[in-house]
Amino acid sequence: MSKIDDHIKNKIFHVISNTHWDREWRFPFQRNRQMLVDMIDKTIEILEKNPDYRTFHLDSQSIVITDYLEIKPHMKERFTKLVKDKRLLIGPWFILPEQFQVGGENLIRNLLIGHKICKEHGGVSKIGYSPFSWGQISQLPQIYKEFGIELIMFYRGINSLESPKAEFIWEGADGTTALASRFSTMPRYNFYFYIYRPVVHNETPWDIEHPWNKGGVLFHFSDERLYNEDFFMAEYPDNYYPENIRPAVEDAINKQADDFTTPHVIWMEGHDSSGPNEKTVKIIKDIRAEFPGINVIHSTLEEYAEALSQTIDEDKASQVYGERRSAQYDFRSGNMYGYTTSARMYLKQRNFEVENFLQFYAEPFNSFAGVVGKDIKDKYLDIAWNMLVQNSAHDSIGGCSLDTVHEDMMSRYKQVNEISTGVFERACKFFISNIDHSGKLEKYAHADYPQFLTLFNPTAYTRNETVRLMIDIPDQAIAGSIRLINEKGESQSLSILESYDVEPVLEQMTNRPMYLKTRRYEVLATLTGLVPLGYTSFAVVPDSFPSNGS
């Protein structure tokens, strides 16, 4: 028996047809979406016409569904049927995030949105497929487990020193353990480079130059406006090199022969922005013919996960712990591109600001308003989270895309911030309109110009805070000083930094916009006894007003 025969004996080779689809990276979203639509159209065509082409994975994300169906809504029924039939596999993510450059809630919302979209279009693929992130957070096993996801697959942050075999056990920060896989050599595209390209294109993994005489129809603009656009293949050559099957398969098998602890070997076929090719079916048939003893199947990640769970000996598997940020060691691991952490720092800063305002102000205050009677049955926050999570895509928040991509991101941040500010303002207006100051506090306010300052404390404990405030009072007040008085009649410590006249606009639905003549005081105030999960009000008392109020 030859060495290859020994390596294929009792093994099952799972060919997984997939893509890695960056929504925006080398091209901005609207240009890239046109390529996406063409790719999904071709995928649907192949799956419907060729039952031997088992399935295709849309890279564990669901935003590609909404992007596609927004352009071709008439394709929804055909798309959904293929998902229900397990021919197209989608999710569980909404978009492919970089885990370390956004907040934890952002990642949870990513999975929640992804699950919702997938369920609306035929079902969720419950595989923790995360090879896109540059490293893996320590809570990922726990998060995946809560979503009913058992197998985690990644190769950035784990290497063959820590896990000599492809399969390992990962223990997260809270003690949750999960079966995980780092794939094998050339991890998420080993079949693509080792077998598919040699057989279909007569190319090695290292060939990146396209000969002019290779065939097909090349397309390129020559006019002065568009000449800088890429070349495209308008018509593909119909090539196939069966003589490369044996050496290609032998090369792949030899390079990963000792990688697996179970009989199940994973062969991933996808690459960046790649689509399906019907020739995959022929390649698999020809491999079987060339190697009579081989068991190679056109499989799915779900079938592979189930096979692993039934055959893995967890007691013999390597175990790793916590955050996964181990450096690349060989072709079984991946570069984590650490410089993306500081690339275009303005994106990270803006994400932090917008994410925090949405998460800690707009959403909770909107919920509080709903609890006390405000109608909050709307989609403002859904839209805001959707747009914010779009910016968490690894090549987007990582700052490694085209300038125009990051300009689009800043526009999304702007819109999320506008929605959040409006929702927060709406909630606060509702609270204020329902607060009655006629009790203890009103007696301290001016009879003709009663003004109150209300502070909301969303935390569960009493707070004493020194805050910077801009307090506007009617310009009829005699300039001098102001006081803040609590319900006990006690003045709060206050320092006036500056005061000046302003004329802010007054918006009102039942009248035209007007303006108010006011005196603005910029102050530092130390406010005590701010009640937990509620509000505390103070009377705003200027020095004095003219007795006639004029």
ZIPE-V796206 format. One record per residue. RES is the residue in one small letter. NEAR is the number of other C-alpha atoms within 10 Angstrom. Layout:
<<RES/NEAR> <RES/NEAR>>
This chain:
<<m/5> <s/6> <k/9> <i/17> <d/14> <d/12> <h/16> <i/19> <k/12> <n/14> <k/17> <i/18> <f/20> <h/21> <v/23> <i/25> <s/29> <n/28> <t/23> <h/21> <w/23> <d/23> <r/26> <e/24> <w/21> <r/14> <f/17> <p/18> <f/18> <q/13> <r/12> <n/17> <r/19> <q/13> <m/16> <l/23> <v/18> <d/12> <m/18> <i/18> <d/15> <k/15> <t/22> <i/19> <e/11> <i/19> <l/19> <e/14> <k/9> <n/12> <p/10> <d/14> <y/22> <r/18> <t/24> <f/29> <h/23> <l/23> <d/27> <s/27> <q/28> <s/27> <i/22> <v/23> <i/22> <t/15> <d/17> <y/21> <l/14> <e/12> <i/12> <k/12> <p/11> <h/10> <m/14> <k/15> <e/12> <r/11> <f/22> <t/20> <k/14> <l/19> <v/22> <k/15> <d/12> <k/20> <r/22> <l/24> <l/28> <i/31> <g/31> <p/31> <w/31> <f/29> <i/28> <l/33> <p/27> <e/25> <q/22> <f/18> <q/22> <v/21> <g/15> <g/14> <e/12> <n/20> <l/23> <i/16> <r/18> <n/25> <l/24> <l/16> <i/22> <g/22> <h/24> <k/17> <i/23> <c/25> <k/17> <e/10> <h/21> <g/20> <g/21> <v/24> <s/25> <k/23> <i/22> <g/27> <y/22> <s/22> <p/22> <f/24> <s/23> <w/27> <g/26> <q/24> <i/19> <s/20> <q/17> <l/25> <p/27> <q/18> <i/18> <y/21> <k/16> <e/10> <f/15> <g/11> <i/18> <e/19> <l/24> <i/25> <m/21> <f/24> <y/33> <r/26> <g/22> <i/24> <n/23> <s/18> <l/13> <e/12> <s/19> <p/17> <k/22> <a/27> <e/27> <f/25> <i/21> <w/25> <e/22> <g/21> <a/16> <d/11> <g/14> <t/18> <t/19> <a/21> <l/21> <a/26> <s/26> <r/27> <f/26> <s/27> <t/22> <m/23> <p/23> <r/27> <y/25> <n/24> <f/24> <y/25> <f/22> <y/26> <i/29> <y/27> <r/20> <p/22> <v/26> <v/21> <h/15> <n/16> <e/18> <t/15> <p/13> <w/7> <d/9> <i/8> <e/7> <h/9> <p/7> <w/8> <n/6> <k/10> <g/14> <g/14> <v/11> <l/12> <f/12> <h/14> <f/13> <s/10> <d/8> <e/7> <r/8> <l/10> <y/11> <n/11> <e/10> <d/9> <f/11> <f/12> <m/12> <a/11> <e/11> <y/11> <p/13> <d/10> <n/14> <y/17> <y/13> <p/16> <e/11> <n/17> <i/22> <r/15> <p/14> <a/21> <v/21> <e/18> <d/15> <a/18> <i/18> <n/13> <k/15> <q/20> <a/17> <d/13> <d/20> <f/19> <t/19> <t/19> <p/15> <h/18> <v/24> <i/26> <w/28> <m/25> <e/25> <g/26> <h/18> <d/12> <s/15> <s/17> <g/23> <p/22> <n/15> <e/13> <k/16> <t/20> <v/15> <k/15> <i/19> <i/18> <k/14> <d/15> <i/19> <r/15> <a/11> <e/14> <f/18> <p/10> <g/15> <i/19> <n/16> <v/20> <i/17> <h/18> <s/20> <t/25> <l/25> <e/15> <e/11> <y/20> <a/21> <e/13> <a/15> <l/21> <s/15> <q/9> <t/12> <i/18> <d/13> <e/14> <d/9> <k/11> <a/19> <s/15> <q/18> <v/17> <y/14> <g/18> <e/18> <r/21> <r/18> <s/19> <a/17> <q/18> <y/13> <d/13> <f/16> <r/25> <s/24> <g/24> <n/17> <m/19> <y/14> <g/13> <y/11> <t/19> <t/17> <s/13> <a/14> <r/15> <m/14> <y/12> <l/22> <k/18> <q/11> <r/16> <n/23> <f/14> <e/13> <v/20> <e/24> <n/14> <f/17> <l/24> <q/17> <f/11> <y/18> <a/23> <e/18> <p/15> <f/22> <n/22> <s/14> <f/17> <a/20> <g/15> <v/11> <v/11> <g/10> <k/15> <d/11> <i/15> <k/7> <d/8> <k/8> <y/15> <l/19> <d/12> <i/14> <a/22> <w/20> <n/19> <m/17> <l/26> <v/26> <q/23> <n/27> <s/26> <a/24> <h/27> <d/24> <s/25> <i/28> <g/28> <g/22> <c/18> <s/17> <l/15> <d/13> <t/14> <v/22> <h/23> <e/13> <d/16> <m/22> <m/17> <s/12> <r/19> <y/23> <k/15> <q/17> <v/24> <n/21> <e/15> <i/19> <s/25> <t/16> <g/14> <v/21> <f/20> <e/16> <r/16> <a/22> <c/18> <k/12> <f/16> <f/19> <i/13> <s/8> <n/9> <i/11> <d/9> <h/17> <s/8> <g/8> <k/11> <l/18> <e/17> <k/14> <y/20> <a/19> <h/15> <a/10> <d/10> <y/16> <p/15> <q/21> <f/21> <l/15> <t/16> <l/14> <f/16> <n/16> <p/17> <t/12> <a/10> <y/11> <t/15> <r/14> <n/11> <e/12> <t/13> <v/12> <r/15> <l/15> <m/14> <i/17> <d/21> <i/22> <p/16> <d/18> <q/15> <a/20> <i/13> <a/15> <g/10> <s/15> <i/19> <r/18> <l/23> <i/22> <n/22> <e/17> <k/10> <g/14> <e/11> <s/15> <q/15> <s/14> <l/18> <s/16> <i/16> <l/11> <e/10> <s/17> <y/12> <d/14> <v/14> <e/14> <p/12> <v/11> <l/11> <e/11> <q/9> <m/6> <t/6> <n/8> <r/8> <p/10> <m/11> <y/11> <l/14> <k/15> <t/18> <r/19> <r/19> <y/20> <e/16> <v/18> <l/16> <a/18> <t/15> <l/21> <t/15> <g/12> <l/20> <v/18> <p/15> <l/13> <g/14> <y/15> <t/17> <s/18> <f/26> <a/24> <v/21> <v/22> <p/20> <d/11> <s/14> <f/18> <p/9> <s/7> <n/6> <g/10> <s/8>>
